[in-house]
Amino acid sequence: MAKRRHVPMRTCVSCRGKAAKRELLRVVSSPDSAVAVDASGKRNGRGAYVCDSCRQSPQSLSRARLEHSLKTKIGEDEWRGLLGALSAETGGAR
């Protein structure tokens, strides 16, 4: 009998829904305190995950929750840039 492969699960920082890691988009706070979207999911730094439904409605994304998860403050210009980058990313598995 074949063994089932483990699928890593992650939690969306906004809606707290659980999904497979590949279905979520990672937002990373790099060591130099820059916050950016990590489409590859492999960049260095502290990460948080956002699901497709929260990306499609940026007003539902909580800045405070994201700051808490990343353990960093996000400036106003950086926040607007991040919302634009999140909405520009395509959904689904990568």
C-alpha positions as CSV (number, residue, x, y, z in Angstrom):
1,M,0.0,0.0,0.0
2,A,1.4,3.4,-1.0
3,K,1.9,6.0,1.7
4,R,0.0,9.3,1.4
5,R,2.2,12.3,1.0
6,H,2.0,15.0,3.7
7,V,0.5,18.3,2.5
8,P,1.6,21.3,4.5
9,M,-1.3,23.4,5.7
10,R,-1.1,27.1,6.5
11,T,-3.5,29.7,7.9
12,C,-4.6,32.9,6.1
13,V,-3.6,35.9,8.2
14,S,-6.8,37.7,7.4
15,C,-9.7,35.3,7.5
16,R,-8.0,32.5,9.5
17,G,-9.0,29.9,7.0
18,K,-6.7,26.9,6.6
19,A,-5.5,25.7,3.2
20,A,-2.7,23.9,1.5
21,K,0.5,25.9,1.4
22,R,0.5,26.0,-2.4
23,E,-2.9,27.5,-2.6
24,L,-1.9,30.6,-0.5
25,L,0.3,33.6,-1.4
26,R,3.2,34.3,1.0
27,V,4.0,37.9,2.2
28,V,7.5,38.1,3.6
29,S,9.2,40.6,5.8
30,S,12.9,40.4,4.9
31,P,15.8,40.9,7.3
32,D,16.1,44.5,6.0
33,S,12.5,45.2,7.1
34,A,11.1,45.4,3.6
35,V,7.6,43.8,3.2
36,A,7.0,42.2,-0.2
37,V,4.9,39.5,-1.9
38,D,6.9,36.2,-2.3
39,A,5.4,34.3,-5.2
40,S,8.0,31.5,-5.0
41,G,7.4,31.0,-1.3
42,K,11.2,30.6,-0.7
43,R,12.5,34.0,0.2
44,N,14.4,34.6,3.4
45,G,12.5,36.3,6.2
46,R,9.4,36.0,8.3
47,G,6.3,35.0,6.3
48,A,2.5,35.2,6.5
49,Y,0.0,33.7,4.1
50,V,-3.0,35.3,2.4
51,C,-5.8,33.3,0.6
52,D,-7.4,34.1,-2.8
53,S,-10.6,35.4,-1.4
54,C,-8.8,37.9,0.9
55,R,-6.6,39.0,-2.0
56,Q,-9.5,39.7,-4.2
57,S,-11.1,42.1,-1.6
58,P,-8.1,44.1,-0.2
59,Q,-10.4,46.0,2.2
60,S,-10.9,42.7,4.1
61,L,-7.1,42.4,4.7
62,S,-6.2,43.6,8.1
63,R,-3.1,45.7,8.3
64,A,-2.8,45.1,12.1
65,R,-3.0,41.3,11.7
66,L,-0.3,41.4,9.0
67,E,1.9,43.6,11.1
68,H,1.5,41.3,14.1
69,S,2.3,38.2,12.1
70,L,5.3,39.7,10.4
71,K,6.4,41.4,13.7
72,T,7.1,44.7,11.9
73,K,5.4,48.0,11.2
74,I,4.2,48.7,7.6
75,G,4.4,52.3,6.4
76,E,1.5,53.8,4.5
77,D,3.3,53.8,1.1
78,E,4.5,50.3,1.6
79,W,0.9,49.2,2.6
80,R,-0.5,50.7,-0.6
81,G,2.2,49.0,-2.7
82,L,1.6,45.7,-1.0
83,L,-2.2,45.9,-1.6
84,G,-1.4,46.6,-5.3
85,A,1.0,43.7,-5.5
86,L,-1.4,41.3,-3.8
87,S,-4.3,42.2,-6.2
88,A,-1.9,41.9,-9.2
89,E,-0.8,38.3,-8.4
90,T,-2.7,35.5,-10.0
91,G,-4.6,33.1,-7.8
92,G,-4.4,29.3,-7.7
93,A,-1.5,26.8,-7.4
94,R,1.9,27.8,-8.4
